[in-house]
Amino acid sequence: MLKPRKTYIQNCTGAHLKNEKKKSNIDGVNRILSKIIFYVLLVCFFVVTGYVLFFSPYLKVFKITVKGNKEISSAEIVKNIENYQQEKFLKIFSKENFLLSDNGDMENLLSEKFKKIERVSVRKKFPDTIEIFLQERKALLVLCSQEECFMVDENGIAYGQADFYSQELIQNNLIKITDRSSREVGLGQEIMTKEYVAYVSSLKESLQQINISVEDDFWTPSLMAEEVNVQITEKGGQLYFSTQFPLEDSIRILNLILEKEPFKNQKKENIAYIDLRTENKVFYKLNNQPSIENNDSQDTAKEK
């Protein structure tokens, strides 16, 4: 038997609909509260995470190690890194923080501060350590100009003032070359080519192989002239070389000249100079005698 029609109408328009509406309102409020709670918790999460990452001591750098240095003081390296860490990132965050210490910035800082550093690598070791690995430049020459002397490495870069009492100079017995043009020298600059450095560094030893000893003080009228001049020891004369020609060829020609007259029986103090700056020709002068040109290619000699 069917229910009365009025019951159907009552169910569609009466208390049942009111209950549904009330329940819907409650669900809406709950959803809003859930969203509010979610966002509050999310903000709290980011605040706490940000504090832990950037302000708490958990990620603060406490240890700095330096490896590979010989002449440069580890304490000076550490001091410069600590000064860098006192800076603020965005004027808010300390660079003592492990995450905010930038490897590239620290490498550039050390390279600029210490010209003796040839290579430097900075690594961070979680959670609180910075490791610095460096390679120092090796001095091959001392260049003097304008009454100042500088250490020069194999690449021709002047990287520091020369201290003639330092172990680096004393132990390595470095050659000193003076630029008489009084050229201005800046630290960190490439002031001569690699080839020039190699030539000058090898010159003394090459001369010793043909029994010629020279003083450690070389000179040049100008580095631009590509010349090297040396003084024979025991009150001997001077030897003029050009780096435009292979050192081996110049030494060979010099040896040939010294084995012939008029040098064969001459004492070194009787030599005024021997000039090897012209290809296949040698100009020389003995004390109390006129200058002589020797054409090595034709093995002849004639008076100038």
C-alpha positions as CSV (number, residue, x, y, z in Angstrom):
1,M,0.0,0.0,0.0
2,L,1.3,3.4,-1.0
3,K,2.1,6.1,1.6
4,P,0.0,9.2,1.7
5,R,1.1,11.9,-0.7
6,K,1.3,14.4,2.0
7,T,4.1,12.5,3.7
8,Y,6.2,12.8,0.5
9,I,5.7,16.5,0.4
10,Q,6.7,16.9,4.0
11,N,9.9,15.0,3.5
12,C,10.9,17.1,0.5
13,T,10.2,20.5,2.0
14,G,10.4,20.2,5.7
15,A,12.9,19.3,8.5
16,H,14.9,17.0,6.4
17,L,16.1,19.8,4.1
18,K,17.0,21.9,7.1
19,N,19.1,19.2,8.6
20,E,20.9,18.8,5.3
21,K,21.6,22.5,5.1
22,K,22.9,22.6,8.7
23,K,25.2,19.6,8.0
24,S,26.5,21.3,4.9
25,N,27.3,24.5,6.8
26,I,29.2,22.5,9.4
27,D,31.2,20.7,6.7
28,G,32.0,24.1,5.2
29,V,33.3,25.5,8.5
30,N,35.3,22.3,9.0
31,R,36.9,22.7,5.6
32,I,37.8,26.3,6.3
33,L,39.2,25.4,9.7
34,S,41.2,22.5,8.2
35,K,42.7,24.9,5.6
36,I,43.5,27.4,8.3
37,I,45.2,24.8,10.4
38,F,47.0,23.4,7.4
39,Y,48.4,26.8,6.4
40,V,49.3,27.7,10.0
41,L,51.2,24.4,10.3
42,L,52.8,25.0,6.9
43,V,54.0,28.4,7.9
44,C,55.3,27.0,11.2
45,F,57.1,24.3,9.3
46,F,58.8,26.9,7.0
47,V,59.6,29.2,10.0
48,V,61.2,26.3,12.0
49,T,63.0,24.9,8.9
50,G,64.3,28.4,8.1
51,Y,65.5,28.9,11.6
52,V,67.2,25.6,11.7
53,L,68.9,26.1,8.3
54,F,69.9,29.7,8.6
55,F,70.0,30.8,12.2
56,S,70.6,27.9,14.5
57,P,74.1,26.7,15.3
58,Y,73.5,23.3,13.8
59,L,74.8,24.3,10.4
60,K,77.4,26.8,11.5
61,V,81.0,26.2,10.2
62,F,83.2,25.4,13.1
63,K,86.2,23.9,11.4
64,I,88.5,25.2,8.6
65,T,91.4,23.0,7.4
66,V,94.2,24.0,5.0
67,K,96.3,21.6,3.0
68,G,99.0,21.9,0.4
69,N,100.6,25.2,1.7
70,K,104.3,25.4,2.3
71,E,105.2,29.1,2.5
72,I,101.7,30.6,3.1
73,S,100.6,30.6,6.7
74,S,97.6,28.4,7.5
75,A,96.6,30.9,10.1
76,E,96.5,33.7,7.5
77,I,94.3,31.6,5.2
78,V,91.9,30.8,8.1
79,K,91.8,34.4,9.2
80,N,90.7,35.6,5.7
81,I,88.0,32.9,5.5
82,E,86.7,33.9,8.9
83,N,86.6,37.6,7.9
84,Y,84.6,36.5,4.8
85,Q,82.2,34.7,7.1
86,Q,81.5,37.8,9.0
87,E,79.8,39.3,6.0
88,K,76.0,39.1,5.7
89,F,74.1,37.5,2.8
90,L,71.2,39.9,1.8
91,K,72.3,41.9,4.9
92,I,70.5,39.3,7.1
93,F,72.0,35.9,7.0
94,S,75.5,35.1,8.3
95,K,78.0,33.5,5.9
96,E,79.2,31.4,8.8
97,N,76.2,29.2,7.8
98,F,77.3,26.0,6.0
99,L,74.8,26.5,3.2
100,L,75.6,30.2,2.6
101,S,79.4,29.9,2.4
102,D,80.0,30.0,-1.3
103,N,83.0,28.0,-2.6
104,G,83.6,30.2,-5.6
105,D,83.6,33.4,-3.5
106,M,86.2,31.9,-1.1
107,E,88.4,30.7,-3.9
108,N,88.4,34.1,-5.6
109,L,89.1,35.8,-2.3
110,L,92.2,33.7,-1.5
111,S,93.5,34.0,-5.1
112,E,93.2,37.8,-4.9
113,K,94.7,38.0,-1.4
114,F,97.6,35.6,-1.9
115,K,99.3,36.0,-5.3
116,K,101.6,33.0,-4.4
117,I,98.6,30.7,-4.8
118,E,98.6,29.1,-8.2
119,R,95.5,26.9,-7.7
120,V,93.0,26.7,-4.9
121,S,90.0,24.5,-4.3
122,V,87.4,24.9,-1.5
123,R,85.2,22.0,-0.5
124,K,82.5,21.9,2.2
125,K,82.1,18.8,4.3
126,F,78.7,18.4,5.9
127,P,77.8,19.7,8.4
128,D,80.4,22.1,9.8
129,T,83.7,21.8,7.9
130,I,85.4,23.8,5.1
131,E,88.4,22.1,3.5
132,I,90.9,24.3,1.5
133,F,93.4,22.6,-0.9
134,L,95.9,24.9,-2.6
135,Q,99.1,24.7,-4.7
136,E,101.7,27.4,-4.3
137,R,103.6,29.0,-7.1
138,K,107.2,27.9,-7.4
139,A,109.7,30.8,-7.9
140,L,112.1,30.3,-10.8
141,L,113.4,33.9,-11.1
142,V,113.7,37.1,-9.3
143,L,113.0,40.2,-11.4
144,C,114.3,43.6,-10.2
145,S,113.0,46.9,-11.6
146,Q,112.8,50.4,-10.2
147,E,114.8,49.2,-7.1
148,E,112.1,46.6,-6.3
149,C,112.5,42.9,-6.7
150,F,109.7,40.4,-7.3
151,M,109.3,36.6,-7.3
152,V,108.5,35.2,-10.8
153,D,107.0,31.7,-11.4
154,E,107.3,29.5,-14.4
155,N,104.4,31.3,-16.2
156,G,106.2,34.7,-16.0
157,I,103.8,36.0,-13.3
158,A,105.2,38.3,-10.6
159,Y,103.4,37.1,-7.4
160,G,105.2,38.6,-4.5
161,Q,108.0,40.9,-3.2
162,A,111.4,39.1,-3.1
163,D,112.8,38.5,0.4
164,F,116.5,37.7,-0.1
165,Y,116.6,36.3,3.4
166,S,113.8,33.8,2.8
167,Q,114.4,30.1,2.6
168,E,112.7,30.0,-0.8
169,L,115.5,32.2,-2.3
170,I,118.4,30.8,-0.2
171,Q,117.7,27.2,-0.8
172,N,116.8,27.4,-4.5
173,N,119.6,29.8,-5.4
174,L,117.4,31.7,-7.8
175,I,118.7,33.8,-10.7
176,K,118.1,37.5,-10.4
177,I,117.5,39.5,-13.6
178,T,117.4,43.3,-13.6
179,D,115.2,45.2,-16.2
180,R,117.2,48.4,-16.8
181,S,114.3,50.1,-18.5
182,S,112.8,50.6,-15.0
183,R,109.5,49.0,-16.1
184,E,106.7,49.2,-13.6
185,V,105.7,45.8,-12.2
186,G,102.3,44.9,-10.7
187,L,101.7,41.8,-8.6
188,G,99.7,39.2,-10.3
189,Q,100.8,40.4,-13.8
190,E,102.4,38.3,-16.5
191,I,105.6,40.3,-17.0
192,M,107.5,37.9,-19.2
193,T,106.6,34.9,-21.4
194,K,107.0,31.2,-20.3
195,E,109.7,30.9,-23.0
196,Y,111.7,33.8,-21.6
197,V,111.5,32.3,-18.1
198,A,112.6,28.9,-19.4
199,Y,115.5,30.4,-21.3
200,V,116.9,32.5,-18.4
201,S,116.4,29.6,-15.9
202,S,118.4,27.2,-18.1
203,L,121.1,29.6,-19.2
204,K,123.5,29.3,-16.2
205,E,123.5,25.5,-16.2
206,S,123.9,25.4,-20.0
207,L,127.0,27.6,-19.7
208,Q,128.4,25.4,-17.0
209,Q,128.3,22.5,-19.4
210,I,130.9,24.3,-21.5
211,N,133.0,25.2,-18.5
212,I,131.8,28.8,-18.2
213,S,130.7,30.1,-14.8
214,V,128.6,33.3,-14.6
215,E,127.3,35.5,-11.8
216,D,123.8,35.0,-10.6
217,D,122.9,38.6,-11.4
218,F,121.6,38.8,-15.0
219,W,120.3,41.9,-16.7
220,T,118.5,43.1,-19.8
221,P,118.1,46.5,-21.3
222,S,114.3,45.7,-21.5
223,L,112.2,42.6,-21.3
224,M,110.6,43.8,-24.5
225,A,114.0,43.5,-26.2
226,E,114.1,39.7,-25.6
227,E,117.7,39.8,-24.5
228,V,119.7,38.4,-21.6
229,N,123.1,39.6,-20.6
230,V,125.4,37.8,-18.1
231,Q,128.8,38.4,-16.4
232,I,131.5,35.8,-16.5
233,T,133.0,35.1,-13.1
234,E,136.6,35.7,-12.1
235,K,136.6,39.2,-13.6
236,G,135.6,37.9,-17.0
237,G,133.7,39.7,-19.6
238,Q,130.1,39.8,-20.6
239,L,128.0,37.5,-22.7
240,Y,125.0,38.9,-24.7
241,F,122.2,36.5,-25.7
242,S,118.9,36.8,-27.6
243,T,116.0,34.7,-26.6
244,Q,114.7,34.8,-30.2
245,F,117.2,32.1,-31.1
246,P,117.3,28.6,-29.5
247,L,119.6,28.5,-26.4
248,E,121.2,25.2,-27.6
249,D,122.3,26.9,-30.9
250,S,123.8,29.9,-29.0
251,I,125.7,27.6,-26.6
252,R,127.0,25.5,-29.5
253,I,128.2,28.6,-31.4
254,L,129.8,30.0,-28.2
255,N,131.6,26.8,-27.5
256,L,133.0,26.7,-31.1
257,I,134.2,30.3,-30.8
258,L,136.0,29.6,-27.5
259,E,137.9,26.6,-28.9
260,K,139.4,28.8,-31.7
261,E,141.8,31.6,-31.8
262,P,142.0,34.2,-30.4
263,F,140.1,32.7,-27.4
264,K,141.8,29.3,-27.3
265,N,144.6,30.5,-25.1
266,Q,143.0,33.6,-23.6
267,K,142.2,34.0,-20.0
268,K,138.6,34.9,-19.2
269,E,139.6,38.3,-17.8
270,N,140.9,39.2,-21.2
271,I,137.4,38.9,-22.7
272,A,135.5,42.2,-22.9
273,Y,132.3,40.8,-24.3
274,I,130.9,38.1,-26.7
275,D,127.7,39.1,-28.5
276,L,125.5,36.3,-29.7
277,R,122.4,38.3,-30.4
278,T,122.7,38.0,-34.2
279,E,121.8,34.8,-36.0
280,N,124.9,32.9,-37.3
281,K,127.2,35.8,-36.3
282,V,129.2,36.5,-33.3
283,F,130.6,39.9,-32.3
284,Y,133.3,40.0,-29.7
285,K,136.0,42.2,-28.2
286,L,139.1,41.4,-26.2
287,N,140.5,43.9,-23.8
288,N,142.8,46.4,-25.5
289,Q,141.8,45.1,-28.9
290,P,139.2,46.4,-31.5
291,S,135.8,44.7,-31.8
292,I,135.6,41.7,-34.1
293,E,132.8,40.1,-36.1
294,N,132.8,36.3,-36.6
295,N,130.5,34.9,-39.2
296,D,129.9,31.4,-37.8
297,S,128.1,30.1,-41.0
298,Q,131.3,30.7,-43.1
299,D,133.8,30.1,-40.3
300,T,135.5,33.4,-41.0
301,A,136.5,36.4,-39.0
302,K,137.1,39.9,-39.9
303,E,137.8,43.2,-38.1
304,K,134.9,45.5,-37.9
